[in-house]
Amino acid sequence: MTAQEREHAIAIAQQTLDRIYQDQTALYAEIGQATVTERGIEAFPDFQDRYRVLEAQLQTALQELKQAQEAVAEESAPNAKACPKCGRIALSDRENFCIQCGTRMTYGTDRTVFCINCGQRLTDKTIFCTNCGQRVR
């Protein structure tokens, strides 16, 4: 085995070990979350304060994110796609589900529909297509 092959074998072994450590950490997190969900944080007095601080920080960060996303939405076109649950603004018109929380995306207060005749994008309040005149509802 050459020196280069040995270095490659070491790198592969290290990557495998890193992945196993990551899996182990994720498993511990799942076990901890399931235990806290089942027994409540009160069963772990040594961790209560840290847990409550983190929960408060999480809620504050989520509120700040939602406010920032709403500000971007107000500056964007009135029919920009925004997640109705978390407020994330879509990066493209092709996003049907939020990549942050998985909720179905919507266009502002209107849903987007398409003309069956020409494919023109319309709001769900449209009766006739603005491009070809086809009745859409």
Secondary structure, 3 states (H helix, E strand, C coil): CCHHHHHHHHHHHHHHHHHHHHHHHHHHHHHHHHHHHHHCHHHCCCCHHHHHHHHHHHHHHHHHHHHHHHHHHHHCCCCCEECCCCCCECCCCCCCECCCCCCECEECCECEEECCCCCCEEECCCCECCCCCCECC
